Amino acid sequence: MPPPVTNSQLAERAERALAAPRHLLEPFFKETTKEVLLALARNPNLAEKDLLRLLERKDLPGEVVREIAEHREAGKSYGAKLALARHPKTPRLVSLPLLKFLHLFDLVRVSQSPAVPADIKMSAEDAVLKKLESIPRGERITLARRASGRVAAGLLSTQDRELIRAALDNPFLSEAHLIRVLTQRGISLEVVEAVCVHEKWSRRYSLRLALVRHPLTPLPAMLAFLPDLAVNDLREVCLDRRMPEQVRKYVLAHCAERLNQRPPDL
């Protein structure tokens, strides 16, 4: 077992890490002591690729990541800004301001990085959602396919059938996202119709119930959903006064018919 490192030895290593020229930096990239890593992060000789190499280490303490963010090369490097935004130990006060410098699809990468804290992911999604109106249609369709479920749901405020189809096929979209979409004012008929016929979503019980309740659901689709829904749930749906009267009558008649078909109690 190696002898413990003395304070003077640690101070000497930190001093060398702080001032070493680039060609002598190699041993310090494997350093595990926080004091030495802090000194290395302050080394003025570090280039962009050195910062990126350090940020590949997910075990860096937050204080070291903060020092990297304050390095003059980090301020000039887009790659360093992106790496800092995606690093799990980047302090929130550092990563949040960096989001405004990132390109659209890099914001998507941040929002989908597993190690990024949840609030930073949400802020990255917010930044993407704010850009939706100003980006070309082709990029919106690509976003609908690749972005997070929350962004895909945000793209469903449209009448564009191709965009709607891409968003509904997004692998990160969830039932909860779609339920929220279906309760929004101003949702288009095209979105409701697309959900009604979608191979995956049209089979989900909670979505069928929401579609039966929705005033834009085409009558044939609504009638097709009724046999698979519980009578008690349908009765509760009928209490919603936003439902068209004609639809309420259909649903009540369907409930009465199913109740009449039940075998009598012995």
Secondary structure, 3 states (H helix, E strand, C coil): CCCCCCHHHHHHHHHHHHHCCHHHCHHHHHCCCHHHHHHHHHCCCCCHHHHHHHHCCCCCCHHHHHHHHHCHHHHHCHHHHHHHHHCCCCCHHHHHHHHHHCCHHHHHHHHCCCCCCHHHHHHHHHHHHHHHHHCCHHHHHHHHHHCCHHHHHHCCCCCCHHHHHHHHCCCCCCHHHHHHHHCCCCCCHHHHHHHHHCCCHHHCHHHHHHHHHCCCCCHHHHHHHHHHCCHHHHHHHCCCCCCCHHHHHHHHHHHHHHHHCCCCCC
